[in-house]
Amino acid sequence: MQEARSSRPTMKDIACRVGVSIKSVSRVFNGEPGVSPATAQRITDVARELGFRRNDLARNLRQGTRSGVVGLALKHSATRFFGELVRGVEEVAAQANSVVVTANTRTAGREKETLQMLSSRRLDGLLIVPTGDDHSFLAPEQATGIPLVFVDRPPRRLSADTVLADDAAAGAGVAEHLLRHGHHRTAVIGAAAGQYTVDERVRGFREAMHRAGTPVGDDLVRLGVEDIRAALAATAALLGSADPPTALFTLNSVCTTGALLALHEAGVRDRLALVGFDDFETADLLSPPVTVVAHDPAAMGRTAAHRLFDRVAGLDEPPRTFVIPTELIARGSGEIPGPGRTRMATAGSVRHA
């Protein structure tokens, strides 16, 4: 069995295994003559066995050259959040005379493969919206001088610059808002637990409710909701329970859409309060208009890109976490009064830094 390696294999490792000089290995990977076909084949076979990948970025850094290209890895790009994030990154990249190459990671397994591929290319640095739960495989890349900045969620088992929305403060703000309107039984509907954004929003919400003497029971928290149909079903089940909630907090726009459909089917759109995380284009056109927590993905993208280009320019300091504030926009659905309360005039927005 091959011994586990603690760091990325090098040309020296290949040269030692094959019994040739480092220069011979370099010639093979640079497409230069001077190595017999049989030896070249042996070098590529050993390189594949060791998991060697030529690091063009590290070579550029040693030579003091830049490619003018940065990578952006994210789960998918067909949502409003990711579209705005990409726009923010590209604004800063244009100012730095660089272009952005975007790669979709889709799953945790695909993320590792994609990031390893990107880190071996001639890129000046990487921006990453993480999917997996272990990013220690990037430590060797980081050690060679590749700048890494994580966005929306922090890396796991790796220390790196990170740009986040203030998810916990947003969750707390929703709880406080609904309490002011007389809601002491609010249900939470969101994606799977274990995701940083989900966990932080729920944590902030629960802690604020607990401080107010209104702890949130597990029967009111429905996670693992990944599509509109599931959100509709989760909401319908809550409405049909023996002790239904008087308000809903949905943790993303998909869950908000499913909840709105369920409320419409049950005929309670104007009687049950709703606050959704993530703004969406038609939120103010519905009846009642939807109260949302809005974050600023474009600002997150700009902040992350500025940090990346500072690193590319030579900034050498410990990793930092940058937190971008959110804003609760009161439009109507989140201001429907709880039992025994009358409607309060609270339209507007509240910023949570």
C-alpha positions, 0 to 999 in steps of 0.5 A, a space after each residue: 500500500 502506498 504511504 499516505 503523503 502529508 504534502 503535495 508530491 514534487 518533481 523531486 519525488 518523481 525524479 527519486 522514484 524514477 532514478 533521473 534528474 529533476 531537470 529530466 522530469 521538468 523537460 517532460 512536463 514542459 514538452 522539451 526534448 532530451 528525454 527518451 520516450 521510455 523514460 518519459 513514459 516512466 516519468 508520467 506513469 510515476 507522476 500519475 501514481 503519486 498524484 502529481 499536478 504541475 502548479 503553473 501558478 506557483 511557477 508564475 509566482 517564483 518568476 514574478 509573472 501574473 496571468 491576469 486571470 482569477 478563478 471563482 468556484 461556486 456550487 451553481 451560477 443560475 441563482 440571483 445570489 450567485 449572479 450578483 456575487 459574480 457581478 461584484 467579483 467581475 467589477 473589481 477584476 476589471 479594475 485590476 485588468 484581470 478576468 474571472 474564470 467561473 467553475 461550478 462545483 455542484 457537490 462536495 466530491 466535485 468541489 475537490 476535483 474542481 479546485 485541484 484542477 483550478 489550482 494547477 492552472 495559470 491563475 493568480 488566485 482563487 475565490 471559493 464558495 465552499 460546498 464540502 466540509 474539509 478543505 485541508 487538501 488546499 493547504 499545499 496549494 496555499 503553502 506554494 503562495 496561491 491566494 485563497 479567499 472563501 465567500 458566503 461560508 468559511 472553509 473547514 479545516 483550513 485557515 484562509 480569508 473569508 467574507 460572510 453575511 451576518 447570518 446569525 444577526 439576521 436570524 436574531 433580527 427576524 425573531 425580534 421583529 416577529 416578537 414585536 408583532 405578537 408572534 410567540 410561535 414561529 416555525 422555521 423552514 430551511 435547507 439541511 442542517 450542517 450548512 454554515 448559513 442554515 446553522 447560523 440563521 437558526 442559531 441567531 433566531 433561536 437565541 433571540 427567541 430564548 432571550 425573550 422567554 419564547 424557546 423554539 421547540 424542535 416541532 417548529 424547525 423543519 430543515 432538509 427542505 431542498 425544493 419548492 415542493 418540499 417547502 410546500 409540504 413542510 408548510 402544509 404539515 405545520 398548518 395542519 398540526 394540532 398547534 400550528 404556528 402564527 408566523 414563518 421564517 423561511 431561510 432561502 427564496 426556494 423555501 419562501 416560494 413553497 411556503 407562499 404557495 402553501 399559504 395561498 392554498 390554505 387561504 391564510 396568506 393575509 392571516 399568517 406572518 412570513 419573513 423570508 431570507 433572500 430578496 427576490 424580484 416579485 416580493 413587493 408585487 405579491 399581496 401582501 408584499 413579502 417581508 425579507 432579509 436582504 443581504 448584498 452578494 455583490 458587496 460580498 463579491 467586491 470585498 472578496 475580490 479586493 482581498 484576493 487582489 491585495 494578496 496577489 499584490 503581496 499582502 502578507 498578514 494573517 487571514 481575516 474574516 469580513 462580515 457584510 451586514 444584512 437588512 430586514 425590509 418590512 413590506 407587509 407579510 412580516 407585519 401581520 399581527 399575532 393573536 390578539 394584536 393589531 397591525 403596527 405601522 412599521 414599513 421600512 428596513 432595519 440594518 443588522 451589522 
